[in-house]
């Protein structure tokens, strides 16, 4: 049945995207940490920085390979599961994916030069080869997000009386009204997620007290990781506020689902927590801050905010999914903001007498526990983005049910892709564990002191 196909297709895309985002985020953020570590070695001759650069380069290569496989599978899924969507959207977002291919190849070429150029290139040239890897990863992410933002805010086309495209402008489609805000928000989230994940891993290593002589190495890794995560953690609430204001104008139903706002109100409250009840049209158990939602959305404490009741019932996003996901994203974001403030206060306090990582046990425990928070916030944010757009696959233009394949048997495809991604995850864990064990060997003496 079509409805079963729809549910299976949505489940497959959700599973595939959630899996792929792990590697897409790492491909955007980890190369930056890699070149920062090598830059420190070039400047100071710090052997721990060189070792980190080598480790993170190998991790980048592994994650890049797994991400390439999962991303290729996703491209097949778009055509197999959503043929009607691709027939409509292909002329508009197809050129963006073609450009993404160039970014992918640039990243791959320079990653190869970086990995195999350690002993063959001048140190400065080698370091410069790392920057196209950074830019290629970010460019790939930006282009993909451009396509997603077009689905939220379609532009660059006109429709004829028969519902078919009569004119196409791919440039306007890419630089749609949601492009700048969504790309900023999503890019920051990758730096935040990967920075906290890496810092948490090395915090665990310090807490386990293995190889105490490597405390400085692990401490440097935490510092560099949070150096990447901190600007993102600070900027994210500001960018998120701008994005929410855009939703008030362009996607008010999504905003209402995010905030558990069922009734149209002037002076609408901001709800913290709670569980939406669509039948009773209330959000139960929430802490309400009077007039705060109206102020954040409109700049006026008495501003009018549309509730879900202002829209046809069949156009309501699922508030029981969107609202909790939004709460998770925002809550974890503020926890991470507090942690970076704590870390840099401790770092500044101890800068003169040296950094005694063993004396920071409470901070290390907090960072270790926060290891998954950035990724959980990233995944929750994408749930808000995608489920909040429903029932539209192209907002206001095409419903998700209209785009799904009419061919039966999507459940078998779902099972196959789950097996594929599970196999990739097992392979990744195996390779990363081998990589971690391989970092116990000291660097050759000449590499420890080689500089520009």
C-alpha positions, 0 to 999 in steps of 0.5 A: 500500500502507498501509505506503507511505502510512505512510512517505510520511505520516510523511515529509511531516509531518516535512518540514512540521514541520521547516520550520514550526518555523523560523517558529514559533520566530522568532514567539515570540522575535523580537518580544521582541528587537524590543520590547527594542530599542525600549525601549532607544531610549525610555530612551536615545534610541539611534538604533541601537536604533530602527533595530534595532526597525524592522528586527526588526519588518519581519522579524517581519512577513515571518516571521509571514506565511510561518509563517501559510501553513505552519501552515495547510498543517499543519492540512490535513495533520492531517486529510488524512493522519491522519483516524483520529487526528483522529477520536479526538483532535479532541474533546480537543485541538480546543478547544486549537487553537481557543484558539490561533486567538484567540492568532494573531489577537491577535498579528496585530492588534497586529503591524499596529498596531505596524508601521503605528503608528510615526508615528501612535501616541505612542511609549510606546503604540506600544511597549506594542502590541509586548507583545501580539505577544510574548505572542500568539506565546508563547501560540500556541506553548504551546498547540501544545506542549500538544497535542503533550505530550498525545500523549506523555502522554494524559489527560482521557478514558476509554475504553469497552469498544469503545475509543471515548471515553466522557468527555472533559475538554479542560482536563485534556487540555491540562494533562496531566502532560507539559505544564509540562515540555515547554512550558518546554523547548520555549519556552526552545529557541526563545529560544535558537535565534533569539537565536543565529541573530540574533547570528550574522548580525550577527557575520558582518556585523562580520567582513566589515568592511562599513560600519565605521561600523555596528560599534556597530549590529551590536554592539548587535544581538548584545548584545540577541540574546544577552540573550534567548538567555542565560537560555534557555541557562542554564536549558535543562540544568536543565529538560532534566534534569527532563524526562528524569526524567519520561521515566524514569517515564512513557516509559522506552522513549524514555529507553532509546533516547535513551541507547542503553541496550539492557540493563536495568542497575543502575548504568547508565552515561551514554553520550557519542557512539556508534552504537546496534546494535539487532541486537547490542543494544549502543551501539558507540564510546560514551564511558561515564561509569560509573553516571551515567545511573542517578544522573541518572535516579533520584538513586541511582548504583546505580538500576535503568534499564530497557533496550529489551530490557524492551519488545516488539521492535515497541515499540522507538523507532528508537535509531539516530535518537533517540540521535544526535539527542539527542547533537546537542541536548545537545552543541550546548546545552553549546557555546552555554552556553560561548559565552554565558559567553565573550561576557558575560565579554568584555562585562564586561571591556570595559565601562569602556573601551568595546566594541571589536568589532574586537578580538573577532575570535575571539569573533565567529568563534565566534558566526558559526559558531554561527549554526545551532546553536540551530536544529539543536538545536531540530530535533534535539530534536523528532526525539527527541520525535517519533521517540522516541514511536514506534510510538505516535501517542498514547502507549500508546493508538493506533499511528501505523500505525492512524492513517494514511489508507487512501487511496492516493497520499500520495506525490503529496501529499508532492511537492506540499507539498515544492514549496509549502515550497520556494517559501515558502523562496525567497520568504523569502530574497528578502524578507529580503535586500531587507529587509537591503539596505533598512537601509542608509538613515539614519533621518530626523533627527526619528526619530533624536531622538524620545523620550517 
